[in-house]
């Protein structure tokens, strides 16, 4: 069974191009393989039966269970889980073929990776890779991130135990000041729990 990789994608461009891209996304359920779905964007037809694994993974993943929403005439939002990794090649190729801007974020907790990328007319403008925890920190801020992470340790854990569950890029990013703040919160939580248990 695949690890689920969450994807958020915003595709922006003129109304006619976004309409065309949306029609392709609507057609997903009429295809049997993700490669076939990807090929439809580019008017490619091939034999999809009995191919090697890499063939079915050509566009970055083997499947994508997504929902889409039209934010405006010029923007299409697509989000949902894919198998193991994000469909980056498909998104880059869509950006190039349709001359649109594609922004993507992805996050996969099983292998602890995440990132974001932007392509404009197929040209890569941004590519950032990080841990899944670092992406959580990016979205939550330090206080909410701490509250989320502390739930995964037991009441007898020490501050060192807590720090050991954090990804290296999180510890590097928050630095000494962030660690001092987390330590203060952790010690306050430890005192509160001890008081409740007496």
C-alpha positions as CSV (number, residue, x, y, z in Angstrom):
1,X,0.0,0.0,0.0
2,X,1.3,3.4,-0.9
3,X,2.1,6.2,1.5
4,X,-0.3,9.1,0.9
5,X,1.3,12.3,-0.3
6,X,-1.0,15.4,0.2
7,X,-0.9,17.9,-2.7
8,X,-2.3,21.4,-3.0
9,X,-2.0,22.9,-6.5
10,X,-3.1,26.3,-7.9
11,X,-3.1,26.7,-11.6
12,X,-3.6,30.3,-12.9
13,X,-3.9,31.6,-16.5
14,X,-6.4,33.0,-18.9
15,X,-10.0,31.6,-18.7
16,X,-9.8,29.6,-22.0
17,X,-6.6,27.7,-20.9
18,X,-8.0,27.1,-17.4
19,X,-11.2,25.7,-18.9
20,X,-9.2,23.3,-21.1
21,X,-7.1,22.1,-18.1
22,X,-10.3,21.7,-16.0
23,X,-11.8,19.5,-18.7
24,X,-8.8,17.2,-18.5
25,X,-9.0,17.0,-14.7
26,X,-12.7,16.1,-15.0
27,X,-11.8,13.2,-17.3
28,X,-9.6,11.5,-14.6
29,X,-12.2,8.8,-13.8
30,X,-12.4,7.8,-17.5
31,X,-8.7,6.7,-17.5
32,X,-7.3,3.5,-16.0
33,X,-3.8,4.6,-15.3
34,X,-2.2,7.8,-14.2
35,X,0.1,7.8,-17.2
36,X,-2.9,7.6,-19.4
37,X,-4.5,10.5,-17.6
38,X,-1.3,12.6,-17.9
39,X,-0.9,11.7,-21.6
40,X,-4.4,13.0,-22.3
41,X,-3.2,16.5,-21.5
42,X,-0.6,16.2,-24.3
43,X,-2.7,14.2,-26.8
44,X,-0.4,11.2,-26.4
45,X,-1.8,7.7,-26.8
46,X,0.2,4.6,-26.0
47,X,-0.2,1.0,-25.0
48,X,-0.9,1.1,-21.2
49,X,-1.2,-2.7,-20.6
50,X,1.6,-4.8,-19.1
51,X,4.3,-2.0,-18.8
52,X,7.1,-1.8,-16.3
53,X,6.6,0.1,-13.0
54,X,8.4,3.2,-14.1
55,X,6.1,3.6,-17.1
56,X,3.1,4.0,-14.7
57,X,5.1,6.4,-12.5
58,X,6.2,8.6,-15.4
59,X,4.3,11.8,-14.2
60,X,5.6,11.5,-10.7
61,X,3.1,9.2,-9.1
62,X,0.9,6.2,-9.8
63,X,-2.5,7.7,-8.8
64,X,-3.9,11.0,-7.5
65,X,-7.2,11.0,-5.6
66,X,-8.1,14.7,-6.0
67,X,-10.9,17.2,-5.8
68,X,-10.8,20.4,-7.8
69,X,-12.4,23.8,-7.3
70,X,-12.7,26.8,-9.6
71,X,-11.6,29.7,-7.5
72,X,-12.2,32.2,-10.3
73,X,-12.3,32.2,-14.1
74,X,-8.5,32.3,-14.1
75,X,-7.7,29.9,-11.3
76,X,-8.2,26.2,-10.7
77,X,-7.4,24.6,-7.3
78,X,-6.6,20.8,-7.3
79,X,-5.9,19.0,-4.0
80,X,-5.8,15.5,-2.6
81,X,-3.6,12.5,-1.9
82,X,-1.3,10.9,-4.5
83,X,0.7,7.7,-4.2
84,X,4.1,8.1,-2.5
85,X,5.1,11.4,-4.2
86,X,3.6,14.5,-5.9
87,X,2.9,14.6,-9.6
88,X,5.6,17.1,-10.2
89,X,6.4,16.2,-13.8
90,X,2.8,16.4,-14.8
91,X,2.4,19.8,-13.2
92,X,5.6,21.2,-14.9
93,X,4.5,19.8,-18.2
94,X,1.0,21.3,-17.8
95,X,2.6,24.7,-17.1
96,X,4.7,24.5,-20.2
97,X,2.1,23.2,-22.6
98,X,-0.7,25.5,-21.6
99,X,1.5,28.6,-20.8
100,X,0.1,28.9,-17.2
101,X,1.5,29.4,-13.7
102,X,1.4,26.3,-11.5
103,X,2.1,26.5,-7.7
104,X,2.3,23.2,-5.8
105,X,2.8,22.2,-2.2
106,X,3.1,18.6,-1.1
107,X,3.6,16.8,2.2
108,X,4.2,13.1,3.0
109,X,4.6,12.1,6.7
110,X,5.6,8.5,6.2
111,X,8.9,9.3,4.7
112,X,8.9,12.8,6.2
113,X,9.3,15.0,3.2
114,X,7.5,18.0,1.8
115,X,8.1,21.0,-0.4
116,X,6.7,23.5,-2.8
117,X,7.4,24.5,-6.4
118,X,6.3,27.1,-8.9
119,X,6.5,26.9,-12.7
120,X,5.6,29.7,-15.0
121,X,5.1,28.7,-18.6
122,X,7.2,25.6,-17.8
123,X,10.1,27.4,-16.3
124,X,10.9,26.5,-12.7
125,X,10.7,29.6,-10.5
126,X,10.9,27.9,-7.1
127,X,11.7,24.5,-5.8
128,X,11.9,24.0,-2.0
129,X,12.2,20.6,-0.3
130,X,12.0,20.1,3.4
131,X,10.7,17.7,6.0
132,X,7.0,17.3,6.6
133,X,7.4,18.8,10.0
134,X,9.2,21.9,8.6
135,X,6.2,22.4,6.3
136,X,3.9,22.1,9.3
137,X,5.9,24.8,11.0
138,X,5.7,27.0,7.9
139,X,1.9,26.8,8.0
140,X,1.2,26.8,11.7
141,X,3.8,29.1,13.3
142,X,5.8,28.0,16.4
143,X,3.1,28.0,19.0
144,X,0.6,25.9,17.1
145,X,3.4,23.6,15.8
146,X,4.5,23.0,19.4
147,X,0.9,22.2,20.5
148,X,0.6,19.7,17.6
149,X,4.0,18.0,18.2
150,X,3.7,17.7,22.0
151,X,0.6,15.5,21.6
152,X,2.9,12.7,20.2
153,X,4.9,12.2,23.4
154,X,3.9,10.7,26.7
155,X,3.6,12.5,30.0
156,X,6.9,11.1,31.3
157,X,9.0,12.5,28.4
158,X,11.8,14.9,29.0
159,X,12.5,18.0,26.9
160,X,15.4,16.1,25.2
161,X,12.8,13.4,24.3
162,X,10.7,16.1,22.7
163,X,13.6,17.6,20.7
164,X,14.5,14.2,19.4
165,X,11.1,13.9,17.6
166,X,11.8,17.1,15.7
167,X,13.3,17.0,12.2
168,X,16.8,18.5,11.8
169,X,15.6,21.2,9.5
170,X,13.0,22.3,12.1
171,X,15.6,22.6,14.9
172,X,18.0,24.5,12.5
173,X,15.2,26.9,11.4
174,X,13.9,27.8,14.9
175,X,17.4,28.2,16.3
176,X,18.3,28.9,19.9
177,X,15.6,31.5,20.5
178,X,12.9,29.1,19.2
179,X,14.3,26.2,21.2
180,X,14.3,28.4,24.4
181,X,10.6,29.3,23.8
182,X,9.7,25.6,23.2
183,X,11.6,24.6,26.4
184,X,9.6,27.2,28.4
185,X,6.3,25.9,27.0
186,X,7.4,22.3,27.6
187,X,8.4,23.0,31.2
188,X,5.1,24.8,31.9
189,X,3.2,21.9,30.4
190,X,5.2,19.4,32.5
191,X,4.4,21.4,35.7
192,X,0.7,21.6,34.8
193,X,0.5,17.8,34.1
194,X,2.3,17.1,37.4
195,X,-0.2,19.3,39.3
196,X,-3.2,17.6,37.7
197,X,-1.8,14.1,38.6
198,X,-1.4,14.9,42.3
